[in-house]
């Protein structure tokens, strides 16, 4: 069955190095949608991409850039891991709708409309008031639909997310989050959001980030797969995937950047707290890219059919991203 | 014979609009290497590209973006004009060698190492002292060779140009300039430069900009084709092309931007002078994109064989740019 698996992880932001790329290969990962930015503006985003180019050049035997899902399959064939580009914020487009196509040309496949805070496009999940999708947001959704950039509402608030699902003419994703029924958290999603997402053909990528899990770092594979099964019952097997949110090897300074960007002089602890500020301890059975087989095994153990496991582990991401390509 | 012509203009910076695109079509232009920037930094270059995307969307029946020479042929097949991207300065890469590949990914085919002034890479043709290719310049040439971005020394000084030709492992271009033997001007090129260019497989694109022509705006087709013939005698038929330097419909403010950028508070008149500050009057037989057939006819009239005319009018540009693609 493993031969038919094309493992695609919908979100990672690791401290990329050769060791991590080797783990990806050893873990049978076909492609990772790598987060390029959290708060970076247009110019800074170009530097993040130049850093990726340097990695592709230096580790050409292990990783390659993928602009299309055909590139992903070609990478797998060549025994390499494919890297896709995803943005966890709309900061790269600044106030210019024209930059959506420019970044699409640079290979960006997914873009979040918000990262925790209010953005120019929509409201983030940490705001106390959610005004929904803004005027610029509506225009941006239409443009993203046109150029084939997939809308990602992982870090967005409820109303904004429901509106984005309704406005978008194409399926959208929540690349990395879990259902609120599994674990109540600002970053997790209500049944209403998940149902609307599935009804419009979208996808939720299940997160392994401890703050999104029941019992946090002690969450068991069985608890995780129970969540998967219950979500499949709610929205169907076609609408679920993995967005591990792995942040391997990142220093605390990166967590601070993710949480605070340049927008606050006070420390914001995000999903943590002052007395629990550090990176959370990963679950014992999923701490690195080498552990993807544990995820596959857990799904098999939970009774999912081979074809269902293949859909969850990457097939659904393949469909969504491939469909977006054809819209150009 | 026209059926085998693929007309490629190596340089234009027009005030692009539907009328100009229609003239391109009517003039049988297959592709134009459109100047994207003169002094723009990385961020501003993205905006220039977004503006092109808007033109491609609005005038999709007339023009299309071409990333490859196969795209150029596909555009011609579809009855559309192909637009290639060229930079007349290295300002978009700022101080970051990594941005060369990023802009190559965005479709940039040619980049000048300088625009009149000293740059971080080399010396421009208006400086009084030419220190040659800089340390960053050597690194940039190597990187441009690697990613298939063609080095363009149109606005560079003599020593810098000779060094760039020698350093580059790939043929380089002088996309728009004429020989000094035809008309003495800071922007025109010595026999030594032209010979070295040709010996390393490069190309000079003949300019129709009056300041580069003998007798300026009164230059005749015969004088122009005599120059072409004498250059062919000097460096060979494989190493010449057209780089018209057409700047149709541009206001004076654009000429000021080209001349002064942000680097001087005093007006610099470039190739003009205080009492001749405006855009020069084009030659009567080449004032717009609709006039390319006049150029072809003049070459035929001058006795060039059909295959030679095809090389001059675009075939040599096709070879250089196609070869650059294969180097990626």
Boltz contact constraints between the chains, C-beta under 6 A:
constraints:
  - contact:
      token1: [A, 42]
      token2: [B, 43]
      max_distance: 6.0
  - contact:
      token1: [A, 42]
      token2: [B, 46]
      max_distance: 6.0
  - contact:
      token1: [A, 43]
      token2: [B, 42]
      max_distance: 6.0
  - contact:
      token1: [A, 43]
      token2: [B, 43]
      max_distance: 6.0
  - contact:
      token1: [A, 46]
      token2: [B, 42]
      max_distance: 6.0
  - contact:
      token1: [A, 46]
      token2: [B, 102]
      max_distance: 6.0
  - contact:
      token1: [A, 49]
      token2: [B, 102]
      max_distance: 6.0
  - contact:
      token1: [A, 50]
      token2: [B, 98]
      max_distance: 6.0
  - contact:
      token1: [A, 50]
      token2: [B, 99]
      max_distance: 6.0
  - contact:
      token1: [A, 50]
      token2: [B, 102]
      max_distance: 6.0
  - contact:
      token1: [A, 53]
      token2: [B, 101]
      max_distance: 6.0
  - contact:
      token1: [A, 98]
      token2: [B, 50]
      max_distance: 6.0
  - contact:
      token1: [A, 99]
      token2: [B, 50]
      max_distance: 6.0
  - contact:
      token1: [A, 101]
      token2: [B, 53]
      max_distance: 6.0
  - contact:
      token1: [A, 102]
      token2: [B, 46]
      max_distance: 6.0
  - contact:
      token1: [A, 102]
      token2: [B, 49]
      max_distance: 6.0
  - contact:
      token1: [A, 102]
      token2: [B, 50]
      max_distance: 6.0
  - contact:
      token1: [A, 105]
      token2: [B, 106]
      max_distance: 6.0
  - contact:
      token1: [A, 106]
      token2: [B, 105]
      max_distance: 6.0
